Structures are given as structure tokens and as C-alpha cells.
């Protein structure tokens, strides 16, 4: 994700954090309704 300014290796961590926030219903404006899987 060079467009996001992530250094090499940080993209995977960013994706894990996003998935965790979605599953915990804690993603605020980015939240997907009725998410069941990550």
C-alpha cells in the first residue's frame, strides 16, 4: 500500500487491525453492517 504511505510489512498489520475493529463493531465511519467474518 504505497499509496497509503505504509512502509514494507506494515500493510499486513494495518489490515489485521481493520479486520479486528470491524469484527468488534468498532470501526466507526468505516464499519460494515452485519459483519460476521474477517
N, CA, C and O atoms as CSV, one atom per row, in Angstrom:
chain,resi,resn,atom,element,x,y,z
A,1,UNK,N,N,0.835,-1.196,0.000
A,1,UNK,CA,C,0.000,0.000,0.000
A,1,UNK,C,C,0.873,1.250,0.000
A,1,UNK,O,O,0.828,2.058,0.928
A,2,UNK,N,N,1.645,1.389,-1.029
A,2,UNK,CA,C,2.493,2.574,-1.133
A,2,UNK,C,C,1.640,3.834,-1.122
A,2,UNK,O,O,2.044,4.854,-0.564
A,3,UNK,N,N,0.461,3.767,-1.737
A,3,UNK,CA,C,-0.429,4.928,-1.777
A,3,UNK,C,C,-0.874,5.380,-0.394
A,3,UNK,O,O,-1.237,6.541,-0.204
A,4,UNK,N,N,-0.848,4.473,0.569
A,4,UNK,CA,C,-1.234,4.826,1.936
A,4,UNK,C,C,-0.028,5.263,2.758
A,4,UNK,O,O,-0.168,5.638,3.922
A,5,UNK,N,N,1.163,5.213,2.149
A,5,UNK,CA,C,2.369,5.628,2.847
A,5,UNK,C,C,2.889,4.608,3.843
A,5,UNK,O,O,3.636,4.959,4.756
A,6,UNK,N,N,2.503,3.346,3.680
A,6,UNK,CA,C,2.931,2.307,4.614
A,6,UNK,C,C,4.322,1.807,4.269
A,6,UNK,O,O,4.606,1.556,3.098
A,7,UNK,N,N,5.197,1.654,5.254
A,7,UNK,CA,C,6.480,1.012,4.999
A,7,UNK,C,C,6.261,-0.484,4.762
A,7,UNK,O,O,5.226,-1.037,5.134
A,8,UNK,N,N,7.234,-1.118,4.148
A,8,UNK,CA,C,7.138,-2.538,3.840
A,8,UNK,C,C,6.823,-3.339,5.106
A,8,UNK,O,O,7.493,-3.180,6.126
A,9,UNK,N,N,5.807,-4.194,5.039
A,9,UNK,CA,C,5.436,-5.034,6.174
A,9,UNK,C,C,4.319,-4.470,7.033
A,9,UNK,O,O,3.644,-5.225,7.733
A,10,UNK,N,N,4.112,-3.179,6.998
A,10,UNK,CA,C,3.091,-2.570,7.853
A,10,UNK,C,C,1.683,-2.756,7.297
A,10,UNK,O,O,0.705,-2.644,8.036
A,11,UNK,N,N,1.573,-3.038,5.999
A,11,UNK,CA,C,0.258,-3.191,5.387
A,11,UNK,C,C,-0.511,-4.349,6.019
A,11,UNK,O,O,-1.703,-4.221,6.300
A,12,UNK,N,N,0.156,-5.469,6.242
A,12,UNK,CA,C,-0.497,-6.629,6.852
A,12,UNK,C,C,-0.996,-6.326,8.250
A,12,UNK,O,O,-2.092,-6.744,8.626
A,13,UNK,N,N,-0.210,-5.611,9.013
A,13,UNK,CA,C,-0.614,-5.228,10.366
A,13,UNK,C,C,-1.822,-4.307,10.306
A,13,UNK,O,O,-2.757,-4.447,11.094
A,14,UNK,N,N,-1.802,-3.368,9.372
A,14,UNK,CA,C,-2.921,-2.443,9.202
A,14,UNK,C,C,-4.202,-3.199,8.853
A,14,UNK,O,O,-5.275,-2.870,9.358
A,15,UNK,N,N,-4.092,-4.205,7.995
A,15,UNK,CA,C,-5.258,-4.999,7.611
A,15,UNK,C,C,-5.788,-5.804,8.792
A,15,UNK,O,O,-7.003,-5.913,8.962
A,16,UNK,N,N,-4.916,-6.360,9.599
A,16,UNK,CA,C,-5.340,-7.117,10.782
A,16,UNK,C,C,-6.078,-6.207,11.758
A,16,UNK,O,O,-7.104,-6.594,12.317
A,17,UNK,N,N,-5.561,-5.010,11.962
A,17,UNK,CA,C,-6.227,-4.055,12.853
A,17,UNK,C,C,-7.606,-3.701,12.317
A,17,UNK,O,O,-8.571,-3.652,13.081
A,18,UNK,N,N,-7.713,-3.453,11.015
A,18,UNK,CA,C,-9.004,-3.107,10.409
A,18,UNK,C,C,-10.002,-4.250,10.562
A,18,UNK,O,O,-11.155,-4.020,10.926
A,19,UNK,N,N,-9.571,-5.467,10.290
A,19,UNK,CA,C,-10.455,-6.630,10.425
A,19,UNK,C,C,-10.930,-6.773,11.866
A,19,UNK,O,O,-12.113,-7.012,12.109
A,20,UNK,N,N,-10.020,-6.629,12.816
A,20,UNK,CA,C,-10.370,-6.731,14.234
A,20,UNK,C,C,-11.391,-5.675,14.625
A,20,UNK,O,O,-12.366,-5.976,15.314
A,21,UNK,N,N,-11.176,-4.441,14.190
A,21,UNK,CA,C,-12.118,-3.366,14.508
A,21,UNK,C,C,-13.483,-3.637,13.886
A,21,UNK,O,O,-14.509,-3.378,14.514
A,22,UNK,N,N,-13.507,-4.152,12.670
A,22,UNK,CA,C,-14.778,-4.467,12.019
A,22,UNK,C,C,-15.528,-5.550,12.801
A,22,UNK,O,O,-16.723,-5.416,13.065
A,23,UNK,N,N,-14.822,-6.616,13.167
A,23,UNK,CA,C,-15.460,-7.721,13.882
A,23,UNK,C,C,-15.936,-7.318,15.271
A,23,UNK,O,O,-16.896,-7.889,15.788
A,24,UNK,N,N,-15.275,-6.345,15.877
A,24,UNK,CA,C,-15.666,-5.867,17.201
A,24,UNK,C,C,-16.673,-4.722,17.117
A,24,UNK,O,O,-17.040,-4.132,18.133
A,25,UNK,N,N,-17.115,-4.412,15.898
A,25,UNK,CA,C,-18.077,-3.326,15.666
A,25,UNK,C,C,-17.530,-2.002,16.206
A,25,UNK,O,O,-18.242,-1.235,16.854
A,26,UNK,N,N,-16.263,-1.758,15.924
A,26,UNK,CA,C,-15.567,-0.601,16.476
A,26,UNK,C,C,-14.852,0.211,15.392
A,26,UNK,O,O,-13.874,0.900,15.680
A,27,UNK,N,N,-15.341,0.131,14.136
A,27,UNK,CA,C,-14.657,0.784,13.015
A,27,UNK,C,C,-15.249,2.153,12.671
A,27,UNK,O,O,-14.825,2.782,11.702
A,28,UNK,N,N,-16.208,2.610,13.443
A,28,UNK,CA,C,-16.823,3.928,13.281
A,28,UNK,C,C,-17.310,4.172,11.856
A,28,UNK,O,O,-18.172,3.430,11.385
A,29,UNK,N,N,-16.801,5.170,11.156
A,29,UNK,CA,C,-17.303,5.530,9.820
A,29,UNK,C,C,-17.046,4.450,8.773
A,29,UNK,O,O,-17.741,4.399,7.759
A,30,UNK,N,N,-16.058,3.587,9.005
A,30,UNK,CA,C,-15.721,2.541,8.041
A,30,UNK,C,C,-16.507,1.252,8.288
A,30,UNK,O,O,-16.372,0.297,7.524
A,31,UNK,N,N,-17.318,1.211,9.334
A,31,UNK,CA,C,-17.983,-0.013,9.764
A,31,UNK,C,C,-18.891,-0.583,8.684
A,31,UNK,O,O,-19.690,0.134,8.082
A,32,UNK,N,N,-18.754,-1.880,8.451
A,32,UNK,CA,C,-19.625,-2.625,7.554
A,32,UNK,C,C,-20.726,-3.223,8.415
A,32,UNK,O,O,-20.449,-3.822,9.454
A,33,UNK,N,N,-21.975,-3.063,7.988
A,33,UNK,CA,C,-23.082,-3.577,8.800
A,33,UNK,C,C,-23.153,-5.100,8.724
A,33,UNK,O,O,-22.892,-5.697,7.679
A,34,UNK,N,N,-23.507,-5.707,9.837
A,34,UNK,CA,C,-23.705,-7.157,9.962
A,34,UNK,C,C,-22.483,-7.980,9.570
A,34,UNK,O,O,-22.631,-9.044,8.969
A,35,UNK,N,N,-21.296,-7.520,9.891
A,35,UNK,CA,C,-20.083,-8.263,9.550
A,35,UNK,C,C,-19.985,-9.512,10.425
A,35,UNK,O,O,-20.184,-9.441,11.638
A,36,UNK,N,N,-19.681,-10.652,9.811
A,36,UNK,CA,C,-19.597,-11.930,10.529
A,36,UNK,C,C,-18.218,-12.570,10.401
A,36,UNK,O,O,-17.797,-13.311,11.289
A,37,UNK,N,N,-17.505,-12.289,9.296
A,37,UNK,CA,C,-16.201,-12.904,9.037
A,37,UNK,C,C,-15.191,-11.830,8.692
A,37,UNK,O,O,-15.543,-10.762,8.192
A,38,UNK,N,N,-13.930,-12.128,8.967
A,38,UNK,CA,C,-12.869,-11.177,8.658
A,38,UNK,C,C,-11.902,-11.702,7.631
A,38,UNK,O,O,-10.950,-11.009,7.268
